[in-house]
Amino acid sequence: MLRRVGGDGAELRIGGVRLGGRPVVAVPFTDRATRAEVGAAAARGMDVAELRVDLFATSEPSRVLAVAPIFAGTATLATIRCAAEGGGWKGSESERAALYRALLPHADAIDVEIASAIARDLVAEARSREVLAIASFHDFAATPDAATLDGVVARGRALGADVVKIATHVADRRDLRTLARVLVAHDEVGLIVIGMGERAAASRVLFSALGSILTYATTETQTAPGQLPLDELVAALRRFAV
């Protein structure tokens, strides 16, 4: 059983989905999703629906929350990324924090960037509500060295997050090895490690086999370079992941 990054020994779950056993697949959705599309993705192997709220047509809280029933019965992860984090959020940080808080009663997990000013308070509030908190680090230009990424894990621990997520651009095999080294070095805690870019596609499967607790696929909305189509990823995980 994986313990939380915060160290209290609790089992890691997003709703009814346990993390740390078989590979778990998340698929991003916007407010254009339909109930039928979500159900079809679940039937094809999706475990978690990621609500990319920063890509919704509106950020008005009542209209955002009106989308929640589409995902009823599905484990959900709410994410609101600003442009600097690779997302589409254009509002203020206080508005973003308020929207995250409005989503907490309706989501099973949230994903917030480690470097954001709102991370610490949101992680604490999520955990107080028993909503799993993922603290993320993204680098769309390069893969930092292992020591830097070890520091990212330490920062996630210091925030008290349940899970730390690291996603970096992969240029070559050396970058893949760096990410794999960090993943294996911290296998006692909940980590999501992902390589982004054309040369990183193998990480979507390989790192699941090495212990990364969540991987991402796409149906229509690709939210990071190198995401594989859902059917392709599920087939590969069934064949190669352990």
C-alpha positions, 0 to 999 in steps of 0.5 A, spaced: 500 500 500 502 506 498 502 512 503 501 519 502 506 524 500 504 527 507 506 520 510 500 518 514 500 511 511 493 512 508 491 508 502 491 513 496 484 513 492 481 517 487 473 516 489 473 509 488 479 508 484 485 505 488 492 508 486 498 504 486 495 497 484 494 496 477 495 502 472 490 507 472 488 511 466 485 518 466 482 522 460 481 529 460 474 532 458 472 539 457 465 542 458 463 540 451 463 532 454 456 528 454 454 523 458 454 518 453 462 520 451 464 519 458 460 512 459 463 510 452 470 512 455 469 508 461 467 502 458 473 502 454 478 503 460 478 510 463 478 510 470 478 517 472 475 523 468 480 529 469 475 535 468 480 541 465 476 546 468 481 551 465 479 549 458 471 550 459 467 555 455 466 559 462 469 560 468 463 562 472 462 557 478 455 556 477 455 554 470 462 550 471 458 546 477 452 545 472 457 540 468 458 535 474 452 531 473 455 529 466 460 525 470 456 522 476 458 515 478 465 516 475 472 518 479 473 525 477 480 530 478 479 537 477 484 541 474 485 549 473 491 550 469 494 557 467 497 559 461 504 559 465 503 552 467 500 549 460 493 551 461 488 556 459 486 559 465 486 567 464 483 569 471 486 572 477 489 567 482 484 569 487 478 567 482 482 560 481 482 559 488 475 560 489 473 556 483 477 550 486 474 551 492 467 551 489 469 544 486 471 541 492 465 538 494 464 535 487 471 532 485 474 526 488 481 529 487 484 536 485 491 537 481 494 544 483 501 546 481 506 546 486 509 553 484 503 556 484 501 561 490 494 558 491 497 551 492 499 550 500 492 553 502 488 548 497 492 542 498 490 543 506 483 544 504 482 538 500 485 534 505 481 536 510 475 534 506 478 528 504 479 530 497 486 527 494 491 533 492 496 532 487 501 537 487 504 538 480 510 540 476 511 541 469 517 543 464 514 543 457 521 545 455 526 540 458 527 535 463 531 538 469 537 533 472 535 528 477 537 532 483 532 538 481 526 533 480 528 530 487 527 537 490 520 537 486 518 531 490 521 534 497 517 540 495 510 536 494 512 533 501 512 539 504 506 542 501 502 536 504 500 533 498 497 526 497 501 525 490 506 529 487 506 529 479 512 530 475 511 532 467 517 534 463 519 534 456 523 529 453 528 530 448 532 523 448 533 517 452 537 520 457 531 524 459 527 518 460 532 515 464 532 521 469 525 520 470 525 513 471 531 514 476 526 519 480 520 514 479 524 508 482 528 512 487 521 515 490 517 508 490 515 509 497 510 515 496 505 516 491 508 519 484 505 520 477 511 521 472 510 523 465 514 524 459 512 529 454 513 530 447 514 525 441 520 521 444 516 520 450 510 516 448 513 510 451 513 513 458 506 513 458 506 505 459 513 504 461 512 508 467 506 505 469 510 498 470 515 502 474 510 504 479 507 511 476 500 511 479 496 515 474 497 515 466 493 520 461 490 518 455 486 522 450 479 521 446 479 528 443 482 533 448 489 532 448 492 536 454 499 535 453 504 533 448 505 525 447 498 523 450 496 517 446 489 515 444 485 511 450 484 505 446 492 505 444 494 506 451 489 501 454 491 495 449 499 497 451 498 497 458 494 490 458 500 487 454 506 490 457 504 493 464 505 489 471 
